Amino acid sequence: MAGSSTGEIVAVSQQTRFHSYKLESLSKDIDLKGVQLSIGDRKLLTDAELKLLSGVRYGLIGRNGVGKTSLLKAIGYGNLVGLPQNIKALYVDQLESTDTEARVIDVVLASNHALKIAERQVGLLSEAIENGDPDTVLRVYRRVRLDQLVAEREEAQKVATKRSGQRGLEARAALIEAEAREKKAREELARGTADVSDEEKARAVMSAQEMLTVAFESLELMDAGAAEGKARKILRGLGFRVERQDGPLRLLSGGWKVRAALAQALYVEPDLILLDEPTNHLDLPAILWLQNYLQSLENTTVVIVSHDRAFLNATVDEIIELKKEALFCHVGNFDEFVQNEAERRGHMERLKANDDRKRATIQKTIQENIRHAARSGDDKKLNQVASRKKKLERLGLEANSKGHKFKLNRDRPGYHNSVRDEIVVDREDPPVTWKFPEPPELRHHGPVVALEGVGFGYERGGKKILKDVTLNIELGERVALLGANGAGKTTLVKLVLGLLFPDAGTVTRPPQVKVGYYSQNHVEVLRAEHGARCALAHFKEAFPGEGEQELRAHLGAFGIKGALATQPIASLSGGQTVRVALAHAVHSHPHFLVLDEPSNHLDAETVEALVESLREFAGAVLLVTHDQYVVEQVATTTFLVQRTKLQRLEHGIADYKKMLAKKVDALL
């Protein structure tokens, strides 16, 4: 998903003498100190504290490129040394299936490995025991037992790879024992049953019956009978119709495969789900369903990286901010975090100003007393100087980190140059600013595009995707298109751009109108076709008539400055790649911008910059997005594409959300 970088990911945490206890603890909480995370020579986290409480939903935020995706991958892939072994974490990345002919529903069901293993054991053991042949039961028992020992050896191998020191020696000793057990089981299976005594066969039959009982109990605990219903409910909520659920995996596009991967994670319900931009390939009905579904999870910890402000507000309990190679936790959703941070910074600024005034007054008094003592020889003035200096040392924070009144022996042990901590106001990161280039003057008076009674279908005489669509977009107007995936939004955009031609009606766009187009898959195309090249080289090839300084300045206006402009596009984060793609789309100074999901992959600050740029843009905008915040902030007119028609929404996206509310509730 979003963001990648070249170089090996290294992730470790502090090891203590209590560490082995933490690793094997039954608790599902994560509390790691001294977390170090790096990619190659670049440090992303230094001595950070990672604390995740069971059942809490977290939003992980931070500027593009600070390492959010790398942290999720380090946790989800099990690369973070020190992560408790009893916690099952899952990073939603790609489908766990290579069988493209498998049905989508079967792919989701197969992701619950424990359930599939138990079902396989029940099937093999039941058939063998019903057969009544002791030789058959012995062979099947040995086969199932070998499968169990292989799984144990693989787990021991993972642990031994991650541990070092004394614990590493113990883990490698355990691995050697697991390998020996597996080897012995393989040899027994290969020997056959000819030289096995009747007594040993009888013991194998009893062991097989016990193993079958355990497998049945496992299926009952996992509620195997309801498994398919649960999987279909999740798929339905994510927009899969029955025919798509029962269809082969190979028919799914990239976006639908991402949905299927998300369905696998929700179906398995691991202890910790790590979601990286989960709304990128979802339409609004699926987004609303997902946020409601995540709210219903009681015993699953969730960490979400998302540019979708409304989605974070609806789903998360706490915010984890990644900045300056550290993690900072804040109670509340995203809007509450923004408000609390502004209030906290304002409070600290007032404290700092007051403290500075006191210091200046005391220092002025000290200097005056020193001068007076020098002139008069008055020792009392020197005593006052000493008193004022002690008072100066006592200035600073008057409350500790918990808000309690400051006490020296409790809150500031050890040697320090002053009695209290200095008041420090965190400097805000410089705001992200973009500016779309101003379009040249357009002598044409009237809409930049006009659709009149447009109809379209992909097959002659077949089903119509759009019927009787009329739409005029003027300069300065910002039009948002909403609708479920498959409703016809992309088809309408292609008609507007002249990439498709209507079966009925007319599409008129004056020839002097310049158009800039950003497509939903622009990032993927850039990475696939130009990933090895840098943004500057790509622009030099795309715009050969322009000098390097001009191209650098244009990229710089979108935050692609300095080394970012000359490193491979494949090494850029998702948000940085979006900036390159948008810079390319607006290079011609278009009068009319057509943007399909432009906020995907962007961080919150960059989304805000995009919003401001679109609001200040003098040209016309046609915006296709499921980002509720972007629509609310940008659109002057909102339309819904539904059942082949284009319907104007008088109250914008709020009208559409009301329409969807009952439908979403019914799917839960």
Secondary structure, 3 states (H helix, E strand, C coil): CCCCCCCCEEEECCCCCCHHHHHHCCCCCEEEEEEEEEECCEEEEEEEEEEECCCCEEEEECCCCCCHHHHHHHHHCCCEECCCCCCCEEECCCCCCCCCCCEHHHHHHHCCHHHHHHHHHHHHHHHHHHHCCHHHHHHHHHHHHHHHHHHHHHHHHHHHHHCCHHHHHHHHHHHHHHHHHHHHHHHHHHHCCCCCCHHHHHHHHHHHHHHHHHHHHHHHHCCHHHHHHHHHHHHHHCCCCHHHHCCEHHHCCHHHHHHHHHHHHHHHCCCEEEEECCCCCCCHHHHHHHHHHHHHCCCCEEEEECCCHHHHHHHCCEEEEEECCEEEEEECCHHHHHHHHHHHHHHHHHHHHHHHHHHHHHHHHHHHHHHHHHHHCCHHHHHHHHHHHHHHHCCCCCECCCCCECCHHHHCCCCCCCCCCCCCCCCCCCCCCCCCCCCCCCCCCCCCEEEEEEEECCCCCCCCCEEEEEEEECCCCEEEEECCCCCCHHHHHHHHHCCCCCCEEEEECCCCCCEEEECCCHHHHHHHHHCCCEHHHHHHHHCCCCCHHHHHHHHHCCCCCHHHHHCEHHHCCHHHHHHHHHHHHCCCCCCEEEEECCCCCCCHHHHHHHHHHHHHCCCEEEEECCCHHHHHHHCCEEEEEECCEEEECCCCHHHHHHHHHHHHHHHC
